[in-house]
């Protein structure tokens, strides 16, 4: 089984074309959510479940949740120029609702890696939706600006 098929199977809900990113995982960080989202984009594109070429048949992709995983997944799809209409659904009136206005929470991309080598690097170093360590509300501004 190919690596992208393994990735799809790990995120797939039963045998449906529905995927869940990190819902039941522990030790979840903003960076780990973003990496899972980008891995899912990669697997969907590589398996050709989502086409990047101009074909008459456009897919419709619904993303439920405007948090870091949902936004990064949407940004990854757009970066890959997928042949799909992407719809983002968020129940609150703002994106990244848990981090909006959170001035006392500090986000660091490698917080759980300390004291390992590279754990002090303050940048997420992602191809899309990149950010650097800061207060949660400031990370929101960085990500939404990008």
NORTAHU-V846909 format. One record per backbone hydrogen bond with DSSP energy under -0.5 kcal/mol. CO is the residue of the C=O (numbers start at 1). NH is the residue of the N-H. E is the energy in kcal/mol with one decimal. If there is no record, write none. Layout:
co = <CO & CO>
nh = <NH & NH>
e = <E & E>
This chain:
co = <2 & 3 & 4 & 5 & 6 & 7 & 8 & 8 & 11 & 12 & 13 & 16 & 18 & 20 & 22 & 29 & 30 & 31 & 32 & 33 & 34 & 35 & 36 & 37 & 38 & 39 & 40 & 41 & 42 & 43 & 44 & 44 & 45 & 51 & 53 & 56 & 59 & 60 & 61 & 61 & 62 & 63 & 63 & 66 & 67 & 68 & 69 & 70 & 71 & 72 & 73 & 74 & 75 & 76 & 77 & 78 & 82 & 83 & 84 & 85 & 85 & 87 & 87 & 89 & 96 & 96 & 99 & 101 & 102 & 105 & 107 & 108 & 110 & 110 & 111 & 113 & 116 & 118 & 122 & 131 & 134 & 135 & 135 & 136 & 137 & 138 & 139 & 140 & 141 & 142>
nh = <6 & 7 & 8 & 9 & 10 & 11 & 11 & 12 & 20 & 14 & 16 & 18 & 13 & 22 & 25 & 33 & 34 & 35 & 36 & 37 & 38 & 39 & 40 & 41 & 42 & 43 & 44 & 45 & 46 & 47 & 49 & 50 & 48 & 83 & 55 & 58 & 85 & 62 & 63 & 87 & 64 & 65 & 89 & 96 & 71 & 72 & 73 & 74 & 75 & 76 & 77 & 78 & 79 & 80 & 82 & 81 & 84 & 59 & 86 & 61 & 87 & 63 & 89 & 65 & 99 & 100 & 102 & 103 & 137 & 136 & 134 & 111 & 113 & 114 & 114 & 116 & 119 & 121 & 133 & 124 & 107 & 138 & 139 & 140 & 141 & 142 & 143 & 144 & 145 & 146>
e = <-2.1 & -2.1 & -2.4 & -2.5 & -1.8 & -1.2 & -0.5 & -1.8 & -2.5 & -0.7 & -1.7 & -1.3 & -2.7 & -0.8 & -0.9 & -2.1 & -2.1 & -2.6 & -2.2 & -2.2 & -2.5 & -2.4 & -2.1 & -2.0 & -2.5 & -2.5 & -2.6 & -2.4 & -2.9 & -2.1 & -1.5 & -1.8 & -1.0 & -3.7 & -1.0 & -0.9 & -2.8 & -0.5 & -0.5 & -3.1 & -0.5 & -0.8 & -3.3 & -3.3 & -2.7 & -2.3 & -2.5 & -2.3 & -2.7 & -2.5 & -2.2 & -2.3 & -2.5 & -1.7 & -1.7 & -1.2 & -1.8 & -1.8 & -0.6 & -3.0 & -0.5 & -3.2 & -0.5 & -3.7 & -1.0 & -1.6 & -2.1 & -1.4 & -1.8 & -3.1 & -1.7 & -1.4 & -1.6 & -0.6 & -0.6 & -2.6 & -2.1 & -1.4 & -2.7 & -2.9 & -3.0 & -0.6 & -2.2 & -2.1 & -1.5 & -2.1 & -2.7 & -2.8 & -1.9 & -1.7>
